[in-house]
């Protein structure tokens, strides 16, 4: 019922223009333009239910709807901004950022044969084998665990640091 009131109305025109101007502010939280429009439709339903019987005219409803949408988008944009800042800090600290599995496969294709052998264990070993290796390492520290997997592959333990550096360099 509420959706029928929204289609081809002044409310939809407002939402369309608002999303054109402000979709970039909430791209990480909501998604693209169509997702923003869908969110505005949802806000229209929320406003109608929240103010049911309290609004006197369509103009009054438009005022409440505009206030609701701008307030919600402001809150979402603040969260989106914090999210972007956190991502930027992680990237500055040298954290690994891979966009897709395909990208990771291409990057790891350039790895040395020794590193590929170690990674094959991480990617293909059954859960039980990994638990056994972890128990043998007797620690949850990732560096010691990586060294233990390197020695499990029959490689010299001193190669573990070189292989870890190679992997980090490849993934940056």
Protein Blocks (a to p, Z undefined) as FASTA:
>chain_A
ZZmmmgopaklmmmmmmmmmmmmmmmmmnopfklmmmmmmmmmmmmmmmmgokafbfklm
mmmmmmmmmmmmmmmmmmmmmmmmmmmmmmmnopacdfbfklmmmmmmmpcfklmmmmmm
mmmpcfklmmmmmmmnopabfklmmmmmmmmnopafklmmmmmmmmmmmmZZ
